Amino acid sequence: MSFAELMPALSSLPRDEKLQVLRLLALELTQEAGVDVFQDGASYPIWTPFGANDAAQSLQRLLEEDRV
C-alpha cells in the first residue's frame, strides 16, 4: 500500500488509534535503527526538583543577577 493510499485511512482514524499508529511506527523505526529507547515494563529514573534546595538557590541567584 502506498503513502497516498494510507493517508485518507489514517486521517479518518480516531485520535487514540492515530496515537497507536504513531507508537507502532516509532517502535519499528527505533528497532530498525538498532536503538532500544524504551522497553515495556522497564522502569526509568527521572530527576525531580524535590529536595534539590541547592539547585533552587542557584537558580534564584542567577535570576536575580539577570535582572540587574
Backbone atoms as SQL, in Angstrom:
CREATE TABLE atoms (id INTEGER PRIMARY KEY, chain TEXT, resi INTEGER, resn TEXT, atom TEXT, x REAL, y REAL, z REAL);
INSERT INTO atoms VALUES
  (1, 'A', 1, 'MET', 'N', 0.860, -1.178, 0.000),
  (2, 'A', 1, 'MET', 'CA', 0.000, 0.000, 0.000),
  (3, 'A', 1, 'MET', 'C', 0.902, 1.236, 0.000),
  (4, 'A', 2, 'SER', 'N', 0.576, 2.209, -0.803),
  (5, 'A', 2, 'SER', 'CA', 1.399, 3.417, -0.915),
  (6, 'A', 2, 'SER', 'C', 1.015, 4.452, 0.146),
  (7, 'A', 3, 'PHE', 'N', 1.876, 5.420, 0.312),
  (8, 'A', 3, 'PHE', 'CA', 1.629, 6.505, 1.251),
  (9, 'A', 3, 'PHE', 'C', 0.353, 7.256, 0.889),
  (10, 'A', 4, 'ALA', 'N', 0.161, 7.497, -0.393),
  (11, 'A', 4, 'ALA', 'CA', -1.033, 8.213, -0.855),
  (12, 'A', 4, 'ALA', 'C', -2.306, 7.436, -0.533),
  (13, 'A', 5, 'GLU', 'N', -2.228, 6.116, -0.556),
  (14, 'A', 5, 'GLU', 'CA', -3.387, 5.295, -0.218),
  (15, 'A', 5, 'GLU', 'C', -3.627, 5.255, 1.290),
  (16, 'A', 6, 'LEU', 'N', -2.553, 5.336, 2.072),
  (17, 'A', 6, 'LEU', 'CA', -2.665, 5.283, 3.525),
  (18, 'A', 6, 'LEU', 'C', -3.221, 6.568, 4.135),
  (19, 'A', 7, 'MET', 'N', -2.894, 7.694, 3.555),
  (20, 'A', 7, 'MET', 'CA', -3.255, 8.987, 4.159),
  (21, 'A', 7, 'MET', 'C', -4.745, 9.143, 4.442),
  (22, 'A', 8, 'PRO', 'N', -5.645, 8.870, 3.509),
  (23, 'A', 8, 'PRO', 'CA', -7.071, 9.012, 3.824),
  (24, 'A', 8, 'PRO', 'C', -7.514, 8.092, 4.958),
  (25, 'A', 9, 'ALA', 'N', -6.992, 6.870, 4.970),
  (26, 'A', 9, 'ALA', 'CA', -7.357, 5.929, 6.034),
  (27, 'A', 9, 'ALA', 'C', -6.844, 6.413, 7.384),
  (28, 'A', 10, 'LEU', 'N', -5.606, 6.880, 7.423),
  (29, 'A', 10, 'LEU', 'CA', -5.036, 7.375, 8.685),
  (30, 'A', 10, 'LEU', 'C', -5.759, 8.625, 9.170),
  (31, 'A', 11, 'SER', 'N', -6.099, 9.491, 8.250),
  (32, 'A', 11, 'SER', 'CA', -6.790, 10.735, 8.629),
  (33, 'A', 11, 'SER', 'C', -8.159, 10.476, 9.235),
  (34, 'A', 12, 'SER', 'N', -8.787, 9.400, 8.822),
  (35, 'A', 12, 'SER', 'CA', -10.136, 9.124, 9.321),
  (36, 'A', 12, 'SER', 'C', -10.148, 8.383, 10.663),
  (37, 'A', 13, 'LEU', 'N', -8.982, 7.968, 11.137),
  (38, 'A', 13, 'LEU', 'CA', -8.920, 7.256, 12.418),
  (39, 'A', 13, 'LEU', 'C', -9.223, 8.181, 13.588),
  (40, 'A', 14, 'PRO', 'N', -9.783, 7.643, 14.662),
  (41, 'A', 14, 'PRO', 'CA', -9.946, 8.447, 15.872),
  (42, 'A', 14, 'PRO', 'C', -8.570, 8.722, 16.498),
  (43, 'A', 15, 'ARG', 'N', -8.547, 9.714, 17.356),
  (44, 'A', 15, 'ARG', 'CA', -7.289, 10.181, 17.950),
  (45, 'A', 15, 'ARG', 'C', -6.502, 9.063, 18.624),
  (46, 'A', 16, 'ASP', 'N', -7.159, 8.236, 19.421),
  (47, 'A', 16, 'ASP', 'CA', -6.437, 7.187, 20.148),
  (48, 'A', 16, 'ASP', 'C', -5.820, 6.162, 19.199),
  (49, 'A', 17, 'GLU', 'N', -6.472, 5.882, 18.096),
  (50, 'A', 17, 'GLU', 'CA', -5.903, 4.946, 17.129),
  (51, 'A', 17, 'GLU', 'C', -4.744, 5.578, 16.365),
  (52, 'A', 18, 'LYS', 'N', -4.818, 6.894, 16.109),
  (53, 'A', 18, 'LYS', 'CA', -3.684, 7.588, 15.486),
  (54, 'A', 18, 'LYS', 'C', -2.460, 7.511, 16.399),
  (55, 'A', 19, 'LEU', 'N', -2.680, 7.654, 17.711),
  (56, 'A', 19, 'LEU', 'CA', -1.574, 7.550, 18.657),
  (57, 'A', 19, 'LEU', 'C', -0.991, 6.142, 18.667),
  (58, 'A', 20, 'GLN', 'N', -1.834, 5.133, 18.516),
  (59, 'A', 20, 'GLN', 'CA', -1.350, 3.747, 18.441),
  (60, 'A', 20, 'GLN', 'C', -0.485, 3.546, 17.201),
  (61, 'A', 21, 'VAL', 'N', -0.908, 4.112, 16.079),
  (62, 'A', 21, 'VAL', 'CA', -0.132, 4.014, 14.840),
  (63, 'A', 21, 'VAL', 'C', 1.207, 4.718, 15.025),
  (64, 'A', 22, 'LEU', 'N', 1.172, 5.888, 15.635),
  (65, 'A', 22, 'LEU', 'CA', 2.392, 6.646, 15.872),
  (66, 'A', 22, 'LEU', 'C', 3.358, 5.861, 16.752),
  (67, 'A', 23, 'ARG', 'N', 2.836, 5.254, 17.809),
  (68, 'A', 23, 'ARG', 'CA', 3.678, 4.463, 18.715),
  (69, 'A', 23, 'ARG', 'C', 4.279, 3.269, 17.981),
  (70, 'A', 24, 'LEU', 'N', 3.465, 2.591, 17.189),
  (71, 'A', 24, 'LEU', 'CA', 3.944, 1.442, 16.430),
  (72, 'A', 24, 'LEU', 'C', 5.062, 1.836, 15.463),
  (73, 'A', 25, 'LEU', 'N', 4.855, 2.925, 14.726),
  (74, 'A', 25, 'LEU', 'CA', 5.865, 3.364, 13.770),
  (75, 'A', 25, 'LEU', 'C', 7.153, 3.793, 14.467),
  (76, 'A', 26, 'ALA', 'N', 7.038, 4.498, 15.577),
  (77, 'A', 26, 'ALA', 'CA', 8.222, 4.917, 16.317),
  (78, 'A', 26, 'ALA', 'C', 8.984, 3.705, 16.831),
  (79, 'A', 27, 'LEU', 'N', 8.276, 2.713, 17.334),
  (80, 'A', 27, 'LEU', 'CA', 8.905, 1.486, 17.826),
  (81, 'A', 27, 'LEU', 'C', 9.613, 0.755, 16.691),
  (82, 'A', 28, 'GLU', 'N', 8.952, 0.621, 15.560),
  (83, 'A', 28, 'GLU', 'CA', 9.572, -0.059, 14.420),
  (84, 'A', 28, 'GLU', 'C', 10.810, 0.676, 13.927),
  (85, 'A', 29, 'LEU', 'N', 10.742, 2.004, 13.876),
  (86, 'A', 29, 'LEU', 'CA', 11.898, 2.778, 13.416),
  (87, 'A', 29, 'LEU', 'C', 13.085, 2.640, 14.358),
  (88, 'A', 30, 'THR', 'N', 12.830, 2.663, 15.660),
  (89, 'A', 30, 'THR', 'CA', 13.942, 2.517, 16.615),
  (90, 'A', 30, 'THR', 'C', 14.513, 1.104, 16.555),
  (91, 'A', 31, 'GLN', 'N', 13.664, 0.097, 16.364),
  (92, 'A', 31, 'GLN', 'CA', 14.164, -1.276, 16.253),
  (93, 'A', 31, 'GLN', 'C', 14.982, -1.458, 14.985),
  (94, 'A', 32, 'GLU', 'N', 14.529, -0.859, 13.889),
  (95, 'A', 32, 'GLU', 'CA', 15.288, -0.946, 12.640),
  (96, 'A', 32, 'GLU', 'C', 16.640, -0.263, 12.763),
  (97, 'A', 33, 'ALA', 'N', 16.692, 0.809, 13.545),
  (98, 'A', 33, 'ALA', 'CA', 17.945, 1.521, 13.742),
  (99, 'A', 33, 'ALA', 'C', 18.823, 0.846, 14.792),
  (100, 'A', 34, 'GLY', 'N', 18.289, -0.184, 15.439),
  (101, 'A', 34, 'GLY', 'CA', 19.055, -0.882, 16.458),
  (102, 'A', 34, 'GLY', 'C', 19.145, -0.120, 17.763),
  (103, 'A', 35, 'VAL', 'N', 18.162, 0.730, 18.021),
  (104, 'A', 35, 'VAL', 'CA', 18.161, 1.556, 19.225),
  (105, 'A', 35, 'VAL', 'C', 17.059, 1.070, 20.146),
  (106, 'A', 36, 'ASP', 'N', 17.408, 0.776, 21.381),
  (107, 'A', 36, 'ASP', 'CA', 16.409, 0.422, 22.387),
  (108, 'A', 36, 'ASP', 'C', 16.121, 1.664, 23.224),
  (109, 'A', 37, 'VAL', 'N', 15.090, 2.402, 22.852),
  (110, 'A', 37, 'VAL', 'CA', 14.767, 3.632, 23.553),
  (111, 'A', 37, 'VAL', 'C', 14.051, 3.306, 24.862),
  (112, 'A', 38, 'PHE', 'N', 12.901, 2.711, 24.783),
  (113, 'A', 38, 'PHE', 'CA', 12.140, 2.320, 25.970),
  (114, 'A', 38, 'PHE', 'C', 11.653, 0.892, 25.780),
  (115, 'A', 39, 'GLN', 'N', 11.669, 0.163, 26.862),
  (116, 'A', 39, 'GLN', 'CA', 11.177, -1.201, 26.811),
  (117, 'A', 39, 'GLN', 'C', 9.947, -1.312, 27.693),
  (118, 'A', 40, 'ASP', 'N', 8.951, -2.066, 27.235),
  (119, 'A', 40, 'ASP', 'CA', 7.737, -2.267, 28.019),
  (120, 'A', 40, 'ASP', 'C', 8.080, -2.916, 29.347),
  (121, 'A', 41, 'GLY', 'N', 7.480, -2.411, 30.407),
  (122, 'A', 41, 'GLY', 'CA', 7.661, -2.985, 31.735),
  (123, 'A', 41, 'GLY', 'C', 8.912, -2.531, 32.453),
  (124, 'A', 42, 'ALA', 'N', 9.790, -1.807, 31.786),
  (125, 'A', 42, 'ALA', 'CA', 11.015, -1.333, 32.433),
  (126, 'A', 42, 'ALA', 'C', 10.724, -0.047, 33.197),
  (127, 'A', 43, 'SER', 'N', 11.554, 0.232, 34.191),
  (128, 'A', 43, 'SER', 'CA', 11.412, 1.495, 34.917),
  (129, 'A', 43, 'SER', 'C', 12.624, 2.364, 34.604),
  (130, 'A', 44, 'TYR', 'N', 12.384, 3.662, 34.548),
  (131, 'A', 44, 'TYR', 'CA', 13.424, 4.612, 34.194),
  (132, 'A', 44, 'TYR', 'C', 13.437, 5.727, 35.231),
  (133, 'A', 45, 'PRO', 'N', 14.592, 5.953, 35.860),
  (134, 'A', 45, 'PRO', 'CA', 14.655, 7.012, 36.862),
  (135, 'A', 45, 'PRO', 'C', 14.549, 8.392, 36.197),
  (136, 'A', 46, 'ILE', 'N', 13.890, 9.290, 36.869),
  (137, 'A', 46, 'ILE', 'CA', 13.811, 10.667, 36.392),
  (138, 'A', 46, 'ILE', 'C', 14.218, 11.595, 37.529),
  (139, 'A', 47, 'TRP', 'N', 14.788, 12.719, 37.192),
  (140, 'A', 47, 'TRP', 'CA', 15.183, 13.699, 38.188),
  (141, 'A', 47, 'TRP', 'C', 14.006, 14.624, 38.450),
  (142, 'A', 48, 'THR', 'N', 13.791, 14.955, 39.705),
  (143, 'A', 48, 'THR', 'CA', 12.770, 15.933, 40.070),
  (144, 'A', 48, 'THR', 'C', 13.423, 16.991, 40.953),
  (145, 'A', 49, 'PRO', 'N', 12.854, 18.170, 41.015),
  (146, 'A', 49, 'PRO', 'CA', 13.438, 19.225, 41.827),
  (147, 'A', 49, 'PRO', 'C', 13.188, 19.057, 43.331),
  (148, 'A', 50, 'PHE', 'N', 12.410, 18.075, 43.741),
  (149, 'A', 50, 'PHE', 'CA', 12.116, 17.895, 45.151),
  (150, 'A', 50, 'PHE', 'C', 13.382, 17.527, 45.922),
  (151, 'A', 51, 'GLY', 'N', 13.651, 18.280, 46.951),
  (152, 'A', 51, 'GLY', 'CA', 14.836, 18.035, 47.771),
  (153, 'A', 51, 'GLY', 'C', 16.110, 18.605, 47.173),
  (154, 'A', 52, 'ALA', 'N', 16.015, 19.361, 46.106),
  (155, 'A', 52, 'ALA', 'CA', 17.190, 19.955, 45.459),
  (156, 'A', 52, 'ALA', 'C', 17.278, 21.427, 45.835),
  (157, 'A', 53, 'ASN', 'N', 17.435, 21.692, 47.131),
  (158, 'A', 53, 'ASN', 'CA', 17.445, 23.070, 47.614),
  (159, 'A', 53, 'ASN', 'C', 18.613, 23.881, 47.060),
  (160, 'A', 54, 'ASP', 'N', 19.780, 23.259, 46.915),
  (161, 'A', 54, 'ASP', 'CA', 20.927, 23.977, 46.363),
  (162, 'A', 54, 'ASP', 'C', 20.652, 24.423, 44.930),
  (163, 'A', 55, 'ALA', 'N', 19.995, 23.574, 44.166),
  (164, 'A', 55, 'ALA', 'CA', 19.679, 23.925, 42.784),
  (165, 'A', 55, 'ALA', 'C', 18.701, 25.093, 42.744),
  (166, 'A', 56, 'ALA', 'N', 17.716, 25.099, 43.632),
  (167, 'A', 56, 'ALA', 'CA', 16.746, 26.194, 43.672),
  (168, 'A', 56, 'ALA', 'C', 17.428, 27.496, 44.051),
  (169, 'A', 57, 'GLN', 'N', 18.338, 27.444, 45.009),
  (170, 'A', 57, 'GLN', 'CA', 19.063, 28.653, 45.411),
  (171, 'A', 57, 'GLN', 'C', 19.943, 29.167, 44.276),
  (172, 'A', 58, 'SER', 'N', 20.597, 28.261, 43.570),
  (173, 'A', 58, 'SER', 'CA', 21.444, 28.671, 42.433),
  (174, 'A', 58, 'SER', 'C', 20.608, 29.320, 41.340),
  (175, 'A', 59, 'LEU', 'N', 19.467, 28.736, 41.050),
  (176, 'A', 59, 'LEU', 'CA', 18.594, 29.303, 40.039),
  (177, 'A', 59, 'LEU', 'C', 18.081, 30.673, 40.463),
  (178, 'A', 60, 'GLN', 'N', 17.705, 30.811, 41.715),
  (179, 'A', 60, 'GLN', 'CA', 17.231, 32.101, 42.216),
  (180, 'A', 60, 'GLN', 'C', 18.322, 33.157, 42.096),
  (181, 'A', 61, 'ARG', 'N', 19.553, 32.799, 42.445),
  (182, 'A', 61, 'ARG', 'CA', 20.673, 33.735, 42.354),
  (183, 'A', 61, 'ARG', 'C', 20.897, 34.156, 40.904),
  (184, 'A', 62, 'LEU', 'N', 20.844, 33.211, 39.971),
  (185, 'A', 62, 'LEU', 'CA', 21.019, 33.549, 38.561),
  (186, 'A', 62, 'LEU', 'C', 19.909, 34.457, 38.050),
  (187, 'A', 63, 'LEU', 'N', 18.679, 34.205, 38.469),
  (188, 'A', 63, 'LEU', 'CA', 17.569, 35.056, 38.056),
  (189, 'A', 63, 'LEU', 'C', 17.723, 36.469, 38.587),
  (190, 'A', 64, 'GLU', 'N', 18.153, 36.590, 39.839),
  (191, 'A', 64, 'GLU', 'CA', 18.358, 37.919, 40.404),
  (192, 'A', 64, 'GLU', 'C', 19.493, 38.650, 39.717),
  (193, 'A', 65, 'GLU', 'N', 20.557, 37.949, 39.376),
  (194, 'A', 65, 'GLU', 'CA', 21.680, 38.563, 38.652),
  (195, 'A', 65, 'GLU', 'C', 21.256, 39.023, 37.257),
  (196, 'A', 66, 'ASP', 'N', 20.369, 38.272, 36.643),
  (197, 'A', 66, 'ASP', 'CA', 19.918, 38.609, 35.294),
  (198, 'A', 66, 'ASP', 'C', 19.071, 39.874, 35.299),
  (199, 'A', 67, 'ARG', 'N', 18.348, 40.111, 36.384),
  (200, 'A', 67, 'ARG', 'CA', 17.522, 41.324, 36.481),
  (201, 'A', 67, 'ARG', 'C', 18.359, 42.589, 36.562),
  (202, 'A', 68, 'VAL', 'N', 19.535, 42.471, 37.131),
  (203, 'A', 68, 'VAL', 'CA', 20.414, 43.640, 37.338),
  (204, 'A', 68, 'VAL', 'C', 21.161, 44.005, 36.093);
